[in-house]
């Protein structure tokens, strides 16, 4: 019997349900990327209105949470994923607060942006409550 291709071996090591784990990992990679880009090239409209500190904080929470989550989600290490979720949710909450403030204080409609940001926040709340009782995937 031949040894399975390395891609099959990798796929089989991903936490069940595998597709959910892959999608969750991609969400964390996007969060990490958003944090990295925010730190390297902060959005000028937000940085100018709120200062570099809040932008840096939001970016760091997304960067760290995204990195931790991208490591823990496919492996079922939920003890590590829980603080990752909190960090990502904190980044999203900071960004949502900025959008609300800009909507109130400046012209223009920020509600569509806010709606999609809140969808992201609710995703992390949902993920947290689904894994809250566990520190690892049972059976691994």
C-alpha positions in Angstrom: 0.0 0.0 0.0 1.4 3.4 -1.0 1.9 6.3 1.4 -0.8 9.0 1.0 0.2 12.2 -0.7 1.3 14.9 1.7 -1.8 17.0 0.9 -4.0 14.1 2.0 -2.0 13.7 5.2 -2.3 17.4 5.9 -6.0 17.4 5.2 -6.5 14.5 7.5 -4.8 16.3 10.4 -7.3 19.2 10.2 -9.9 19.3 12.9 -13.4 18.0 11.9 -15.5 19.3 10.4 -12.6 20.1 8.1 -14.3 22.6 5.9 -15.4 24.7 8.9 -11.9 24.6 10.3 -10.4 25.7 7.0 -12.9 28.6 6.7 -12.3 29.6 10.3 -8.6 29.6 9.6 -9.0 31.8 6.6 -11.0 34.2 8.7 -8.1 34.4 11.1 -5.6 34.9 8.2 -7.8 37.8 7.0 -7.8 39.3 10.5 -4.0 38.9 10.7 -3.6 40.6 7.3 -6.0 43.4 8.2 -4.0 44.0 11.4 -0.7 43.9 9.5 -1.9 46.4 6.9 -3.3 48.7 9.5 0.0 48.8 11.3 2.1 49.2 8.2 -0.1 51.7 6.4 -2.8 53.1 8.7 -6.0 54.4 7.2 -5.5 58.1 7.0 -9.1 59.1 7.6 -9.1 57.2 10.9 -5.6 58.0 12.0 -6.1 61.7 11.4 -9.4 61.8 13.3 -8.4 59.5 16.2 -4.6 59.5 16.4 -2.1 56.8 15.8 -2.6 55.1 19.2 -6.1 53.7 18.6 -5.1 52.7 15.1 -2.0 50.9 16.3 -4.0 49.2 19.1 -6.7 48.0 16.7 -4.1 46.7 14.3 -2.1 44.9 17.1 -5.2 43.2 18.4 -6.1 42.0 14.9 -2.5 40.9 14.1 -2.0 38.9 17.4 -5.5 37.4 17.4 -5.3 36.5 13.8 -1.9 34.8 14.2 -3.1 32.8 17.3 -6.3 31.8 15.6 -4.7 30.7 12.4 -2.5 28.4 14.4 -5.1 27.1 16.7 -8.3 26.7 14.6 -7.1 23.9 12.2 -5.5 22.0 15.1 -8.4 22.1 17.6 -6.4 23.9 20.2 -9.3 25.8 21.6 -7.5 26.9 24.7 -5.4 29.1 22.4 -8.2 30.0 20.1 -10.3 31.6 22.9 -7.9 34.5 23.6 -7.5 34.8 19.8 -11.2 35.3 19.4 -11.2 37.9 22.2 -8.3 39.8 20.5 -10.0 39.7 17.1 -13.3 40.8 18.6 -11.6 43.6 20.5 -10.1 44.8 17.2 -13.5 44.7 15.5 -15.1 46.5 18.4 -12.5 49.3 18.3 -13.1 49.7 14.6 -16.9 49.6 15.0 -16.6 52.3 17.7 -14.6 54.5 15.3 -17.2 54.0 12.5 -20.0 55.0 14.9 -18.1 58.1 16.0 -17.3 59.1 12.4 -21.0 58.6 11.4 -22.0 60.9 14.2 -19.3 63.6 13.8 -18.7 63.7 10.0 -20.8 63.8 6.9 -21.4 60.6 5.0 -23.1 57.3 5.8 -21.0 54.8 7.7 -23.9 52.5 8.5 -23.2 50.0 5.6 -19.6 49.6 6.8 -20.7 49.2 10.4 -23.3 46.5 9.4 -20.6 44.4 7.8 -18.1 45.0 10.7 -20.8 43.9 13.1 -21.4 40.8 11.1 -17.8 40.0 11.6 -18.0 40.7 15.4 -21.1 38.4 15.7 -19.2 35.6 13.9 -16.5 35.7 16.6 -19.1 35.8 19.4 -20.7 32.8 17.8 -17.4 31.0 17.5 -16.5 31.7 21.1 -19.7 30.3 22.5 -19.4 27.2 20.4 -16.0 26.3 21.8 -16.3 27.9 25.2 -16.7 24.7 27.2 -13.7 23.0 25.6 -9.9 23.5 25.8 -9.2 21.1 22.8 -11.1 19.1 20.3 -12.3 15.9 22.0 -10.5 12.9 20.6 -7.3 14.7 19.6 
